[in-house]
């Protein structure tokens, strides 16, 4: 596995969803959001009802896929400022997914959310980007000392 960098990137992407989900669940418990990141990502599959269990599968798969694409891009374009770049991509994916949810689900299948929920999901996306950037730097783009 040490030589399969794409697999390592996918695992990093999947692992980076965990701190993001923890922050998201804290916001749910505090009443700022109705659904966590795993709940919302599950709706890509379930279509009607948010499911935490399905989210445990869907969110890491999406995170792993994004991480593989990022790893390939960083290999070709350079791996400077990993954390900033990972946050940028996480925010771009946040905007894309929020758009999808607002067009297809918001107010139709699930009740319309409050702005505080959007902000909590935004913060969770930033946490995902920071975690992914740190792990990329540690496990994929570290400098070997010889």
C-alpha positions in Angstrom: 0.0 0.0 0.0 2.9 2.3 0.5 3.5 2.5 -3.2 -0.2 2.9 -4.3 -0.5 6.7 -3.8 -4.0 6.8 -5.3 -5.2 4.4 -2.6 -3.5 6.4 0.1 -5.2 9.5 -1.3 -8.6 7.8 -1.2 -8.1 6.7 2.4 -7.0 10.2 3.3 -10.1 11.6 1.7 -12.3 9.1 3.6 -10.6 9.8 6.9 -10.9 13.6 6.4 -14.7 13.2 6.5 -14.6 12.1 10.1 -13.5 15.3 11.8 -15.8 17.2 9.4 -18.7 15.0 10.5 -17.9 15.4 14.2 -18.0 19.2 13.8 -21.2 18.9 11.9 -22.8 16.7 14.6 -21.8 19.3 17.2 -23.7 21.9 15.2 -26.7 19.6 15.0 -26.6 19.1 18.8 -26.3 22.8 19.4 -29.4 23.4 17.2 -27.7 25.3 14.4 -28.4 22.6 11.8 -31.1 19.9 11.3 -28.9 17.4 9.5 -25.2 16.5 9.6 -22.9 16.1 6.6 -23.4 12.3 6.6 -27.2 12.7 6.7 -27.2 15.1 3.7 -24.7 13.1 1.7 -26.8 10.0 2.2 -29.5 11.7 0.2 -27.4 11.3 -3.0 -28.4 7.6 -2.7 -31.6 7.4 -0.7 -33.3 10.4 -2.5 -36.0 10.9 0.1 -34.9 10.3 3.7 -31.6 11.3 5.3 -29.9 8.2 6.8 -26.8 8.4 9.0 -25.9 4.8 8.2 -26.0 5.4 4.4 -24.0 8.6 5.0 -21.2 6.5 6.7 -20.8 4.9 3.3 -21.5 7.7 0.8 -19.6 10.6 2.4 -16.2 8.7 2.6 -16.6 7.4 -1.0 -17.2 11.0 -2.2 -14.3 12.3 -0.1 -12.0 9.6 -1.3 -12.9 10.3 -5.0 -12.2 14.0 -4.5 -8.9 13.2 -2.8 -7.8 11.0 -5.7 -8.5 13.8 -8.2 -6.7 16.3 -6.0 -3.7 14.1 -5.6 -3.4 13.7 -9.4 -3.8 17.5 -9.8 -1.2 18.2 -7.2 1.3 15.8 -8.8 1.0 17.7 -12.1 0.6 21.2 -10.9 2.6 21.2 -7.7 2.0 20.5 -4.0 2.8 23.9 -2.5 0.2 25.4 -0.1 -1.6 22.1 0.3 -3.9 23.2 3.1 -5.1 26.3 1.3 -5.7 24.4 -2.0 -7.6 21.6 -0.2 -9.8 24.2 1.6 -10.5 25.8 -1.7 -11.5 22.5 -3.4 -13.6 21.6 -0.3 -15.4 25.0 -0.5 -16.0 24.5 -4.2 -17.5 21.1 -3.5 -19.6 22.6 -0.7 -21.0 25.2 -3.1 -21.8 22.5 -5.7 -23.5 20.2 -3.3 -25.4 23.0 -1.6 -26.7 24.0 -5.1 -27.7 20.4 -5.8 -29.5 20.1 -2.5 -31.3 23.5 -2.9 -32.5 22.6 -6.4 -33.6 19.1 -5.7 -34.4 18.7 -2.0 -34.7 21.9 -0.1 -38.4 22.6 0.7 -39.5 19.6 -1.3 -38.3 16.4 0.4 -36.8 18.0 3.5 -37.9 21.3 5.2 -36.0 24.4 4.1 -32.9 25.0 6.3 -31.8 28.0 8.1 -28.7 30.1 7.3 -27.1 28.8 10.4 -27.2 25.3 8.9 -25.4 26.5 5.8 -22.7 28.1 7.9 -22.3 25.0 9.9 -21.8 22.9 6.8 -19.4 25.6 5.4 -17.3 25.2 8.6 -17.4 21.4 8.3 -16.2 21.7 4.7 -13.3 23.9 5.8 -12.4 21.3 8.5 -12.5 18.6 5.8 -10.0 20.7 3.7 -7.7 21.4 6.6 -7.6 17.7 7.6 -7.1 16.5 4.0 -4.3 19.1 3.4 -2.5 18.1 6.6 -2.7 14.4 5.8 -1.6 14.9 2.2 1.4 16.8 3.4 2.2 14.1 6.0 1.7 10.9 3.9 1.9 11.9 0.2 4.1 14.9 -0.3 6.6 14.7 2.5 10.3 15.2 1.7 12.5 12.2 2.3 15.7 13.0 4.2 18.6 11.0 2.8 
